[in-house]
Amino acid sequence: MKRRAFLALAGAGVSTSLAGCFDGSAAAAEDNRVTMTQVKFRPKELTVTAGTTVTFDNTSSHSHTVTASGLPDAADDSEYFASGGFDDYDAAKDAWDARSGGILEPGDTYENTFTTPGRYDYVCIPHLRADMVGTVIVEPEDDAGNESTTGGY
Ligand SMILES: [Cu+2]
């Protein structure tokens, strides 16, 4: 009887430490997600592996945009990303000025899959002056397994 109780306790201890691990996993899953506060992207800099889809989630009560401000050296034009699906920054800016698209209202999300390693800076157009900017760092896949078989730049 006593031994059983001890085992139960030991089991509880194991569960507790596993829960700690799960917390870590949850945090890892969050790594592919950027939230928007009043005038900030969080995290400001996010590092992902090539092929990762990043979700930008407007968790604030303000309207924002996710608009790439520059392209990494390795990327071609197809790597441009912006909420609203614009082809370049000027198009996104014009759309914002005209309130004609690309706006992420509270609760809206925008996703982009980053396929080419490099540094991707982006901004929130309406809050650029408040320094609402962010960066996604895309690293090559760890295992060389299928690396660069779809290159063709
Ligand atoms: Cu904003």
Boltz pocket constraint, residues with backbone or C-beta under 6 A from the ligand:
constraints:
  - pocket:
      binder: B
      contacts: [[A, 37], [A, 38], [A, 39], [A, 40], [A, 63], [A, 64], [A, 65], [A, 124], [A, 125], [A, 126], [A, 127], [A, 132]]
      max_distance: 6.0
